[in-house]
Amino acid sequence: MIQIRTLKSADGIIRLRINGHANSQEVGKDLVCAAVSGIVTGAMNALDEILPQTCELSCGEGFAEIIVLENSKDLQTVLKTVLWQLLTVEQEYPKYVKLIEELQEVKL
């Protein structure tokens, strides 16, 4: 199963972590995995090109992470769009994709 974890604060999304494999089909034919990979790879490429140095981007086998370093309205728009795309995949394939939202408490 692919787990998509978002960490949110009052300022919006501050981390997006994707890990695992859908295992809905054999390797090379797994459309669920391909959908999530395409969304995440496209998002990382867009962030790197359009909003460079606003996020720490990392990825590896079955893992990708976006950590916000410098927040902005434009960055939040991109991240919310990515989240909606991933949510759409989860709604279509709930057996293979799980979205988990976490809130960061504000410390006074």
Protein Blocks (a to p, Z undefined) as FASTA:
>chain_A
ZZddddddfkbcfbdcdedjeklacehiamklmmmmmmmmmmmmmmmmmmghkaccddde
hiacdddfbgcfklmmmmmmmmmmmmmmmmmmmmloccddddddddZZ
